[in-house]
Amino acid sequence: MAPVRVLVRDDPADDDRLTPRDLEVLRLVAGGLSDGEIAAASVLRPATAETSASRILSRLDLRDRVQAVVHACGRGLVT
């Protein structure tokens, strides 16, 4: 699997609904990380990483993590 490059660019038009931590978790979700890997990378508990990912889906009105990846790519959060 090719590594995902993460851009440090926040798009305020859409992501007013997301906290800086949410944006960080969204980038990691888009990178294909599991809840455990997100937790380790973000200094969170795995359950907290899962809750954060669920909250992001809810705030952005997305069904699943695949839509979150598409959203993140469309917003230029990952390339």
PyMOL Python script that loads the backbone (N, CA, C, O; Angstrom):
from pymol import cmd

cmd.read_pdbstr("""\
ATOM      1  N   MET A   1       0.843  -1.173   0.000  1.00  0.00           N
ATOM      2  CA  MET A   1       0.000   0.000   0.000  1.00  0.00           C
ATOM      3  C   MET A   1       0.886   1.234   0.000  1.00  0.00           C
ATOM      4  O   MET A   1       1.829   1.342   0.784  1.00  0.00           O
ATOM      5  N   ALA A   2       0.570   2.157  -0.888  1.00  0.00           N
ATOM      6  CA  ALA A   2       1.349   3.384  -0.972  1.00  0.00           C
ATOM      7  C   ALA A   2       1.028   4.282   0.221  1.00  0.00           C
ATOM      8  O   ALA A   2      -0.120   4.338   0.662  1.00  0.00           O
ATOM      9  N   PRO A   3       2.024   4.977   0.741  1.00  0.00           N
ATOM     10  CA  PRO A   3       1.765   5.866   1.871  1.00  0.00           C
ATOM     11  C   PRO A   3       0.869   7.020   1.450  1.00  0.00           C
ATOM     12  O   PRO A   3       0.896   7.445   0.296  1.00  0.00           O
ATOM     13  N   VAL A   4       0.086   7.519   2.374  1.00  0.00           N
ATOM     14  CA  VAL A   4      -0.800   8.652   2.136  1.00  0.00           C
ATOM     15  C   VAL A   4      -0.094   9.901   2.632  1.00  0.00           C
ATOM     16  O   VAL A   4       0.366   9.966   3.772  1.00  0.00           O
ATOM     17  N   ARG A   5      -0.019  10.882   1.762  1.00  0.00           N
ATOM     18  CA  ARG A   5       0.559  12.157   2.174  1.00  0.00           C
ATOM     19  C   ARG A   5      -0.531  12.978   2.834  1.00  0.00           C
ATOM     20  O   ARG A   5      -1.630  13.101   2.292  1.00  0.00           O
ATOM     21  N   VAL A   6      -0.246  13.532   3.981  1.00  0.00           N
ATOM     22  CA  VAL A   6      -1.223  14.329   4.718  1.00  0.00           C
ATOM     23  C   VAL A   6      -0.878  15.803   4.572  1.00  0.00           C
ATOM     24  O   VAL A   6       0.239  16.226   4.868  1.00  0.00           O
ATOM     25  N   LEU A   7      -1.849  16.572   4.115  1.00  0.00           N
ATOM     26  CA  LEU A   7      -1.664  18.005   3.988  1.00  0.00           C
ATOM     27  C   LEU A   7      -2.162  18.683   5.254  1.00  0.00           C
ATOM     28  O   LEU A   7      -3.167  18.274   5.835  1.00  0.00           O
ATOM     29  N   VAL A   8      -1.465  19.703   5.668  1.00  0.00           N
ATOM     30  CA  VAL A   8      -1.906  20.465   6.833  1.00  0.00           C
ATOM     31  C   VAL A   8      -2.610  21.707   6.301  1.00  0.00           C
ATOM     32  O   VAL A   8      -2.061  22.808   6.269  1.00  0.00           O
ATOM     33  N   ARG A   9      -3.855  21.476   5.885  1.00  0.00           N
ATOM     34  CA  ARG A   9      -4.654  22.570   5.342  1.00  0.00           C
ATOM     35  C   ARG A   9      -6.087  22.383   5.817  1.00  0.00           C
ATOM     36  O   ARG A   9      -6.697  21.346   5.559  1.00  0.00           O
ATOM     37  N   ASP A  10      -6.615  23.358   6.494  1.00  0.00           N
ATOM     38  CA  ASP A  10      -7.989  23.287   6.951  1.00  0.00           C
ATOM     39  C   ASP A  10      -8.853  24.144   6.042  1.00  0.00           C
ATOM     40  O   ASP A  10      -8.507  25.282   5.725  1.00  0.00           O
ATOM     41  N   ASP A  11      -9.976  23.586   5.628  1.00  0.00           N
ATOM     42  CA  ASP A  11     -10.916  24.302   4.779  1.00  0.00           C
ATOM     43  C   ASP A  11     -12.068  24.788   5.649  1.00  0.00           C
ATOM     44  O   ASP A  11     -12.958  24.001   5.972  1.00  0.00           O
ATOM     45  N   PRO A  12     -12.078  26.055   6.036  1.00  0.00           N
ATOM     46  CA  PRO A  12     -13.098  26.527   6.962  1.00  0.00           C
ATOM     47  C   PRO A  12     -14.511  26.491   6.399  1.00  0.00           C
ATOM     48  O   PRO A  12     -15.469  26.480   7.172  1.00  0.00           O
ATOM     49  N   ALA A  13     -14.673  26.473   5.081  1.00  0.00           N
ATOM     50  CA  ALA A  13     -16.011  26.472   4.493  1.00  0.00           C
ATOM     51  C   ALA A  13     -16.812  25.259   4.950  1.00  0.00           C
ATOM     52  O   ALA A  13     -17.984  25.390   5.303  1.00  0.00           O
ATOM     53  N   ASP A  14     -16.207  24.108   4.947  1.00  0.00           N
ATOM     54  CA  ASP A  14     -16.900  22.884   5.322  1.00  0.00           C
ATOM     55  C   ASP A  14     -16.641  22.528   6.773  1.00  0.00           C
ATOM     56  O   ASP A  14     -17.545  22.080   7.479  1.00  0.00           O
ATOM     57  N   ASP A  15     -15.480  22.714   7.193  1.00  0.00           N
ATOM     58  CA  ASP A  15     -15.061  22.089   8.424  1.00  0.00           C
ATOM     59  C   ASP A  15     -15.240  22.975   9.643  1.00  0.00           C
ATOM     60  O   ASP A  15     -14.566  22.792  10.657  1.00  0.00           O
ATOM     61  N   ASP A  16     -16.160  23.947   9.541  1.00  0.00           N
ATOM     62  CA  ASP A  16     -16.589  24.670  10.730  1.00  0.00           C
ATOM     63  C   ASP A  16     -17.230  23.692  11.704  1.00  0.00           C
ATOM     64  O   ASP A  16     -17.240  23.920  12.914  1.00  0.00           O
ATOM     65  N   ARG A  17     -17.767  22.598  11.161  1.00  0.00           N
ATOM     66  CA  ARG A  17     -18.449  21.600  11.975  1.00  0.00           C
ATOM     67  C   ARG A  17     -17.475  20.671  12.680  1.00  0.00           C
ATOM     68  O   ARG A  17     -17.876  19.891  13.543  1.00  0.00           O
ATOM     69  N   LEU A  18     -16.197  20.748  12.321  1.00  0.00           N
ATOM     70  CA  LEU A  18     -15.209  19.831  12.886  1.00  0.00           C
ATOM     71  C   LEU A  18     -14.196  20.573  13.742  1.00  0.00           C
ATOM     72  O   LEU A  18     -13.755  21.670  13.399  1.00  0.00           O
ATOM     73  N   THR A  19     -13.838  19.961  14.853  1.00  0.00           N
ATOM     74  CA  THR A  19     -12.787  20.516  15.710  1.00  0.00           C
ATOM     75  C   THR A  19     -11.433  20.187  15.090  1.00  0.00           C
ATOM     76  O   THR A  19     -11.355  19.338  14.202  1.00  0.00           O
ATOM     77  N   PRO A  20     -10.382  20.833  15.536  1.00  0.00           N
ATOM     78  CA  PRO A  20      -9.052  20.462  15.046  1.00  0.00           C
ATOM     79  C   PRO A  20      -8.752  18.977  15.292  1.00  0.00           C
ATOM     80  O   PRO A  20      -8.120  18.336  14.451  1.00  0.00           O
ATOM     81  N   ARG A  21      -9.189  18.422  16.420  1.00  0.00           N
ATOM     82  CA  ARG A  21      -8.986  16.995  16.695  1.00  0.00           C
ATOM     83  C   ARG A  21      -9.771  16.144  15.696  1.00  0.00           C
ATOM     84  O   ARG A  21      -9.275  15.121  15.224  1.00  0.00           O
ATOM     85  N   ASP A  22     -11.008  16.575  15.374  1.00  0.00           N
ATOM     86  CA  ASP A  22     -11.806  15.859  14.379  1.00  0.00           C
ATOM     87  C   ASP A  22     -11.086  15.831  13.035  1.00  0.00           C
ATOM     88  O   ASP A  22     -11.057  14.799  12.364  1.00  0.00           O
ATOM     89  N   LEU A  23     -10.507  16.956  12.644  1.00  0.00           N
ATOM     90  CA  LEU A  23      -9.778  17.011  11.374  1.00  0.00           C
ATOM     91  C   LEU A  23      -8.589  16.061  11.388  1.00  0.00           C
ATOM     92  O   LEU A  23      -8.304  15.392  10.395  1.00  0.00           O
ATOM     93  N   GLU A  24      -7.904  16.009  12.513  1.00  0.00           N
ATOM     94  CA  GLU A  24      -6.770  15.092  12.649  1.00  0.00           C
ATOM     95  C   GLU A  24      -7.243  13.645  12.496  1.00  0.00           C
ATOM     96  O   GLU A  24      -6.631  12.865  11.767  1.00  0.00           O
ATOM     97  N   VAL A  25      -8.323  13.290  13.178  1.00  0.00           N
ATOM     98  CA  VAL A  25      -8.852  11.925  13.095  1.00  0.00           C
ATOM     99  C   VAL A  25      -9.340  11.637  11.685  1.00  0.00           C
ATOM    100  O   VAL A  25      -9.123  10.537  11.176  1.00  0.00           O
ATOM    101  N   LEU A  26      -9.995  12.599  11.039  1.00  0.00           N
ATOM    102  CA  LEU A  26     -10.467  12.408   9.665  1.00  0.00           C
ATOM    103  C   LEU A  26      -9.299  12.120   8.732  1.00  0.00           C
ATOM    104  O   LEU A  26      -9.393  11.248   7.868  1.00  0.00           O
ATOM    105  N   ARG A  27      -8.216  12.837   8.897  1.00  0.00           N
ATOM    106  CA  ARG A  27      -7.031  12.590   8.061  1.00  0.00           C
ATOM    107  C   ARG A  27      -6.492  11.175   8.285  1.00  0.00           C
ATOM    108  O   ARG A  27      -6.077  10.508   7.337  1.00  0.00           O
ATOM    109  N   LEU A  28      -6.500  10.731   9.522  1.00  0.00           N
ATOM    110  CA  LEU A  28      -6.001   9.392   9.834  1.00  0.00           C
ATOM    111  C   LEU A  28      -6.946   8.312   9.312  1.00  0.00           C
ATOM    112  O   LEU A  28      -6.496   7.276   8.822  1.00  0.00           O
ATOM    113  N   VAL A  29      -8.250   8.551   9.416  1.00  0.00           N
ATOM    114  CA  VAL A  29      -9.232   7.627   8.837  1.00  0.00           C
ATOM    115  C   VAL A  29      -8.995   7.530   7.335  1.00  0.00           C
ATOM    116  O   VAL A  29      -8.980   6.435   6.771  1.00  0.00           O
ATOM    117  N   ALA A  30      -8.811   8.679   6.691  1.00  0.00           N
ATOM    118  CA  ALA A  30      -8.570   8.700   5.251  1.00  0.00           C
ATOM    119  C   ALA A  30      -7.270   8.001   4.879  1.00  0.00           C
ATOM    120  O   ALA A  30      -7.111   7.522   3.756  1.00  0.00           O
ATOM    121  N   GLY A  31      -6.347   7.946   5.823  1.00  0.00           N
ATOM    122  CA  GLY A  31      -5.094   7.236   5.597  1.00  0.00           C
ATOM    123  C   GLY A  31      -5.227   5.734   5.765  1.00  0.00           C
ATOM    124  O   GLY A  31      -4.261   4.996   5.571  1.00  0.00           O
ATOM    125  N   GLY A  32      -6.429   5.275   6.129  1.00  0.00           N
ATOM    126  CA  GLY A  32      -6.679   3.842   6.240  1.00  0.00           C
ATOM    127  C   GLY A  32      -6.331   3.251   7.592  1.00  0.00           C
ATOM    128  O   GLY A  32      -6.256   2.029   7.729  1.00  0.00           O
ATOM    129  N   LEU A  33      -6.117   4.086   8.590  1.00  0.00           N
ATOM    130  CA  LEU A  33      -5.741   3.585   9.907  1.00  0.00           C
ATOM    131  C   LEU A  33      -6.939   3.004  10.642  1.00  0.00           C
ATOM    132  O   LEU A  33      -8.064   3.481  10.493  1.00  0.00           O
ATOM    133  N   SER A  34      -6.689   1.982  11.428  1.00  0.00           N
ATOM    134  CA  SER A  34      -7.721   1.386  12.283  1.00  0.00           C
ATOM    135  C   SER A  34      -7.911   2.271  13.511  1.00  0.00           C
ATOM    136  O   SER A  34      -7.139   3.200  13.745  1.00  0.00           O
ATOM    137  N   ASP A  35      -8.952   1.969  14.293  1.00  0.00           N
ATOM    138  CA  ASP A  35      -9.172   2.737  15.519  1.00  0.00           C
ATOM    139  C   ASP A  35      -7.965   2.650  16.449  1.00  0.00           C
ATOM    140  O   ASP A  35      -7.585   3.647  17.064  1.00  0.00           O
ATOM    141  N   GLY A  36      -7.364   1.475  16.556  1.00  0.00           N
ATOM    142  CA  GLY A  36      -6.186   1.311  17.400  1.00  0.00           C
ATOM    143  C   GLY A  36      -5.009   2.133  16.908  1.00  0.00           C
ATOM    144  O   GLY A  36      -4.288   2.737  17.702  1.00  0.00           O
ATOM    145  N   GLU A  37      -4.817   2.152  15.592  1.00  0.00           N
ATOM    146  CA  GLU A  37      -3.715   2.938  15.014  1.00  0.00           C
ATOM    147  C   GLU A  37      -3.978   4.436  15.158  1.00  0.00           C
ATOM    148  O   GLU A  37      -3.057   5.209  15.420  1.00  0.00           O
ATOM    149  N   ILE A  38      -5.235   4.841  14.985  1.00  0.00           N
ATOM    150  CA  ILE A  38      -5.598   6.251  15.181  1.00  0.00           C
ATOM    151  C   ILE A  38      -5.333   6.636  16.635  1.00  0.00           C
ATOM    152  O   ILE A  38      -4.790   7.705  16.917  1.00  0.00           O
ATOM    153  N   ALA A  39      -5.721   5.757  17.548  1.00  0.00           N
ATOM    154  CA  ALA A  39      -5.509   6.025  18.976  1.00  0.00           C
ATOM    155  C   ALA A  39      -4.031   6.221  19.276  1.00  0.00           C
ATOM    156  O   ALA A  39      -3.654   7.160  19.978  1.00  0.00           O
ATOM    157  N   ALA A  40      -3.198   5.338  18.746  1.00  0.00           N
ATOM    158  CA  ALA A  40      -1.758   5.432  18.994  1.00  0.00           C
ATOM    159  C   ALA A  40      -1.168   6.709  18.396  1.00  0.00           C
ATOM    160  O   ALA A  40      -0.317   7.352  19.011  1.00  0.00           O
ATOM    161  N   ALA A  41      -1.619   7.069  17.205  1.00  0.00           N
ATOM    162  CA  ALA A  41      -1.084   8.256  16.535  1.00  0.00           C
ATOM    163  C   ALA A  41      -1.573   9.551  17.174  1.00  0.00           C
ATOM    164  O   ALA A  41      -0.906  10.582  17.081  1.00  0.00           O
ATOM    165  N   SER A  42      -2.723   9.501  17.817  1.00  0.00           N
ATOM    166  CA  SER A  42      -3.336  10.715  18.360  1.00  0.00           C
ATOM    167  C   SER A  42      -3.333  10.778  19.876  1.00  0.00           C
ATOM    168  O   SER A  42      -3.891  11.709  20.457  1.00  0.00           O
ATOM    169  N   VAL A  43      -2.716   9.807  20.520  1.00  0.00           N
ATOM    170  CA  VAL A  43      -2.688   9.714  21.976  1.00  0.00           C
ATOM    171  C   VAL A  43      -4.125   9.691  22.529  1.00  0.00           C
ATOM    172  O   VAL A  43      -4.487  10.467  23.413  1.00  0.00           O
ATOM    173  N   LEU A  44      -4.911   8.784  21.980  1.00  0.00           N
ATOM    174  CA  LEU A  44      -6.290   8.563  22.421  1.00  0.00           C
ATOM    175  C   LEU A  44      -6.444   7.101  22.800  1.00  0.00           C
ATOM    176  O   LEU A  44      -5.597   6.269  22.473  1.00  0.00           O
ATOM    177  N   ARG A  45      -7.533   6.798  23.494  1.00  0.00           N
ATOM    178  CA  ARG A  45      -7.889   5.400  23.711  1.00  0.00           C
ATOM    179  C   ARG A  45      -8.596   4.908  22.457  1.00  0.00           C
ATOM    180  O   ARG A  45      -9.242   5.709  21.782  1.00  0.00           O
ATOM    181  N   PRO A  46      -8.502   3.628  22.117  1.00  0.00           N
ATOM    182  CA  PRO A  46      -9.178   3.127  20.917  1.00  0.00           C
ATOM    183  C   PRO A  46     -10.681   3.435  20.907  1.00  0.00           C
ATOM    184  O   PRO A  46     -11.233   3.766  19.858  1.00  0.00           O
ATOM    185  N   ALA A  47     -11.342   3.329  22.056  1.00  0.00           N
ATOM    186  CA  ALA A  47     -12.773   3.639  22.114  1.00  0.00           C
ATOM    187  C   ALA A  47     -13.033   5.110  21.800  1.00  0.00           C
ATOM    188  O   ALA A  47     -14.038   5.445  21.174  1.00  0.00           O
ATOM    189  N   THR A  48     -12.132   5.982  22.232  1.00  0.00           N
ATOM    190  CA  THR A  48     -12.276   7.408  21.949  1.00  0.00           C
ATOM    191  C   THR A  48     -12.061   7.677  20.468  1.00  0.00           C
ATOM    192  O   THR A  48     -12.756   8.507  19.882  1.00  0.00           O
ATOM    193  N   ALA A  49     -11.110   6.989  19.860  1.00  0.00           N
ATOM    194  CA  ALA A  49     -10.881   7.128  18.422  1.00  0.00           C
ATOM    195  C   ALA A  49     -12.120   6.693  17.643  1.00  0.00           C
ATOM    196  O   ALA A  49     -12.511   7.342  16.673  1.00  0.00           O
ATOM    197  N   GLU A  50     -12.731   5.602  18.070  1.00  0.00           N
ATOM    198  CA  GLU A  50     -13.951   5.120  17.405  1.00  0.00           C
ATOM    199  C   GLU A  50     -15.088   6.132  17.568  1.00  0.00           C
ATOM    200  O   GLU A  50     -15.820   6.407  16.617  1.00  0.00           O
ATOM    201  N   THR A  51     -15.231   6.681  18.767  1.00  0.00           N
ATOM    202  CA  THR A  51     -16.264   7.684  19.019  1.00  0.00           C
ATOM    203  C   THR A  51     -16.015   8.930  18.171  1.00  0.00           C
ATOM    204  O   THR A  51     -16.953   9.506  17.620  1.00  0.00           O
ATOM    205  N   SER A  52     -14.765   9.340  18.068  1.00  0.00           N
ATOM    206  CA  SER A  52     -14.431  10.518  17.263  1.00  0.00           C
ATOM    207  C   SER A  52     -14.783  10.291  15.799  1.00  0.00           C
ATOM    208  O   SER A  52     -15.347  11.173  15.150  1.00  0.00           O
ATOM    209  N   ALA A  53     -14.456   9.120  15.281  1.00  0.00           N
ATOM    210  CA  ALA A  53     -14.776   8.805  13.890  1.00  0.00           C
ATOM    211  C   ALA A  53     -16.285   8.808  13.673  1.00  0.00           C
ATOM    212  O   ALA A  53     -16.761   9.316  12.658  1.00  0.00           O
ATOM    213  N   SER A  54     -17.035   8.255  14.604  1.00  0.00           N
ATOM    214  CA  SER A  54     -18.495   8.242  14.496  1.00  0.00           C
ATOM    215  C   SER A  54     -19.066   9.654  14.540  1.00  0.00           C
ATOM    216  O   SER A  54     -19.994   9.977  13.799  1.00  0.00           O
ATOM    217  N   ARG A  55     -18.512  10.491  15.408  1.00  0.00           N
ATOM    218  CA  ARG A  55     -18.971  11.875  15.526  1.00  0.00           C
ATOM    219  C   ARG A  55     -18.707  12.640  14.222  1.00  0.00           C
ATOM    220  O   ARG A  55     -19.532  13.450  13.799  1.00  0.00           O
ATOM    221  N   ILE A  56     -17.576  12.386  13.598  1.00  0.00           N
ATOM    222  CA  ILE A  56     -17.243  13.034  12.323  1.00  0.00           C
ATOM    223  C   ILE A  56     -18.273  12.640  11.261  1.00  0.00           C
ATOM    224  O   ILE A  56     -18.771  13.491  10.524  1.00  0.00           O
ATOM    225  N   LEU A  57     -18.582  11.360  11.191  1.00  0.00           N
ATOM    226  CA  LEU A  57     -19.581  10.892  10.220  1.00  0.00           C
ATOM    227  C   LEU A  57     -20.908  11.593  10.456  1.00  0.00           C
ATOM    228  O   LEU A  57     -21.565  12.022   9.507  1.00  0.00           O
ATOM    229  N   SER A  58     -21.297  11.708  11.694  1.00  0.00           N
ATOM    230  CA  SER A  58     -22.559  12.349  12.028  1.00  0.00           C
ATOM    231  C   SER A  58     -22.545  13.833  11.672  1.00  0.00           C
ATOM    232  O   SER A  58     -23.491  14.334  11.064  1.00  0.00           O
ATOM    233  N   ARG A  59     -21.500  14.525  12.039  1.00  0.00           N
ATOM    234  CA  ARG A  59     -21.415  15.972  11.784  1.00  0.00           C
ATOM    235  C   ARG A  59     -21.404  16.292  10.296  1.00  0.00           C
ATOM    236  O   ARG A  59     -21.939  17.317   9.873  1.00  0.00           O
ATOM    237  N   LEU A  60     -20.796  15.415   9.504  1.00  0.00           N
ATOM    238  CA  LEU A  60     -20.702  15.649   8.061  1.00  0.00           C
ATOM    239  C   LEU A  60     -21.814  14.946   7.290  1.00  0.00           C
ATOM    240  O   LEU A  60     -21.851  14.996   6.060  1.00  0.00           O
ATOM    241  N   ASP A  61     -22.724  14.287   8.017  1.00  0.00           N
ATOM    242  CA  ASP A  61     -23.843  13.568   7.410  1.00  0.00           C
ATOM    243  C   ASP A  61     -23.349  12.525   6.400  1.00  0.00           C
ATOM    244  O   ASP A  61     -23.833  12.454   5.270  1.00  0.00           O
ATOM    245  N   LEU A  62     -22.375  11.721   6.837  1.00  0.00           N
ATOM    246  CA  LEU A  62     -21.809  10.662   6.010  1.00  0.00           C
ATOM    247  C   LEU A  62     -22.232   9.304   6.565  1.00  0.00           C
ATOM    248  O   LEU A  62     -22.457   9.162   7.767  1.00  0.00           O
ATOM    249  N   ARG A  63     -22.339   8.306   5.685  1.00  0.00           N
ATOM    250  CA  ARG A  63     -22.782   6.971   6.098  1.00  0.00           C
ATOM    251  C   ARG A  63     -21.675   6.123   6.700  1.00  0.00           C
ATOM    252  O   ARG A  63     -21.902   5.382   7.656  1.00  0.00           O
ATOM    253  N   ASP A  64     -20.466   6.231   6.133  1.00  0.00           N
ATOM    254  CA  ASP A  64     -19.415   5.315   6.556  1.00  0.00           C
ATOM    255  C   ASP A  64     -18.043   5.932   6.314  1.00  0.00           C
ATOM    256  O   ASP A  64     -17.926   7.053   5.820  1.00  0.00           O
ATOM    257  N   ARG A  65     -17.016   5.181   6.671  1.00  0.00           N
ATOM    258  CA  ARG A  65     -15.646   5.682   6.553  1.00  0.00           C
ATOM    259  C   ARG A  65     -15.215   5.853   5.102  1.00  0.00           C
ATOM    260  O   ARG A  65     -14.359   6.685   4.800  1.00  0.00           O
ATOM    261  N   VAL A  66     -15.800   5.077   4.211  1.00  0.00           N
ATOM    262  CA  VAL A  66     -15.474   5.246   2.787  1.00  0.00           C
ATOM    263  C   VAL A  66     -15.907   6.639   2.339  1.00  0.00           C
ATOM    264  O   VAL A  66     -15.155   7.332   1.654  1.00  0.00           O
ATOM    265  N   GLN A  67     -17.104   7.048   2.719  1.00  0.00           N
ATOM    266  CA  GLN A  67     -17.540   8.397   2.385  1.00  0.00           C
ATOM    267  C   GLN A  67     -16.642   9.441   3.048  1.00  0.00           C
ATOM    268  O   GLN A  67     -16.392  10.499   2.469  1.00  0.00           O
ATOM    269  N   ALA A  68     -16.165   9.156   4.235  1.00  0.00           N
ATOM    270  CA  ALA A  68     -15.261  10.085   4.919  1.00  0.00           C
ATOM    271  C   ALA A  68     -13.965  10.242   4.139  1.00  0.00           C
ATOM    272  O   ALA A  68     -13.430  11.346   4.037  1.00  0.00           O
ATOM    273  N   VAL A  69     -13.457   9.143   3.588  1.00  0.00           N
ATOM    274  CA  VAL A  69     -12.232   9.203   2.777  1.00  0.00           C
ATOM    275  C   VAL A  69     -12.489  10.042   1.527  1.00  0.00           C
ATOM    276  O   VAL A  69     -11.676  10.899   1.180  1.00  0.00           O
ATOM    277  N   VAL A  70     -13.604   9.804   0.856  1.00  0.00           N
ATOM    278  CA  VAL A  70     -13.944  10.579  -0.333  1.00  0.00           C
ATOM    279  C   VAL A  70     -14.064  12.051   0.025  1.00  0.00           C
ATOM    280  O   VAL A  70     -13.571  12.913  -0.701  1.00  0.00           O
ATOM    281  N   HIS A  71     -14.710  12.335   1.133  1.00  0.00           N
ATOM    282  CA  HIS A  71     -14.862  13.720   1.597  1.00  0.00           C
ATOM    283  C   HIS A  71     -13.494  14.363   1.849  1.00  0.00           C
ATOM    284  O   HIS A  71     -13.228  15.475   1.394  1.00  0.00           O
ATOM    285  N   ALA A  72     -12.641  13.655   2.571  1.00  0.00           N
ATOM    286  CA  ALA A  72     -11.315  14.190   2.902  1.00  0.00           C
ATOM    287  C   ALA A  72     -10.494  14.445   1.639  1.00  0.00           C
ATOM    288  O   ALA A  72      -9.803  15.458   1.531  1.00  0.00           O
ATOM    289  N   CYS A  73     -10.577  13.521   0.691  1.00  0.00           N
ATOM    290  CA  CYS A  73      -9.846  13.703  -0.570  1.00  0.00           C
ATOM    291  C   CYS A  73     -10.405  14.889  -1.354  1.00  0.00           C
ATOM    292  O   CYS A  73      -9.649  15.679  -1.918  1.00  0.00           O
ATOM    293  N   GLY A  74     -11.728  15.008  -1.384  1.00  0.00           N
ATOM    294  CA  GLY A  74     -12.362  16.100  -2.093  1.00  0.00           C
ATOM    295  C   GLY A  74     -12.048  17.464  -1.504  1.00  0.00           C
ATOM    296  O   GLY A  74     -12.050  18.469  -2.215  1.00  0.00           O
ATOM    297  N   ARG A  75     -11.780  17.499  -0.215  1.00  0.00           N
ATOM    298  CA  ARG A  75     -11.446  18.746   0.465  1.00  0.00           C
ATOM    299  C   ARG A  75      -9.948  19.015   0.482  1.00  0.00           C
ATOM    300  O   ARG A  75      -9.504  20.031   1.015  1.00  0.00           O
ATOM    301  N   GLY A  76      -9.173  18.113  -0.096  1.00  0.00           N
ATOM    302  CA  GLY A  76      -7.727  18.327  -0.130  1.00  0.00           C
ATOM    303  C   GLY A  76      -7.023  18.040   1.176  1.00  0.00           C
ATOM    304  O   GLY A  76      -5.895  18.486   1.391  1.00  0.00           O
ATOM    305  N   LEU A  77      -7.687  17.294   2.056  1.00  0.00           N
ATOM    306  CA  LEU A  77      -7.062  16.965   3.335  1.00  0.00           C
ATOM    307  C   LEU A  77      -6.012  15.880   3.177  1.00  0.00           C
ATOM    308  O   LEU A  77      -5.073  15.802   3.969  1.00  0.00           O
ATOM    309  N   VAL A  78      -6.165  15.043   2.160  1.00  0.00           N
ATOM    310  CA  VAL A  78      -5.170  14.008   1.842  1.00  0.00           C
ATOM    311  C   VAL A  78      -5.022  13.947   0.329  1.00  0.00           C
ATOM    312  O   VAL A  78      -5.919  14.344  -0.414  1.00  0.00           O
ATOM    313  N   THR A  79      -3.880  13.444  -0.113  1.00  0.00           N
ATOM    314  CA  THR A  79      -3.661  13.274  -1.555  1.00  0.00           C
ATOM    315  C   THR A  79      -3.181  11.884  -1.831  1.00  0.00           C
ATOM    316  O   THR A  79      -2.937  11.533  -2.985  1.00  0.00           O
TER     317      THR A  79
END
""", "prot")
cmd.dss("prot")
cmd.show_as("cartoon", "prot")
cmd.util.cbc("prot")
cmd.orient("prot")
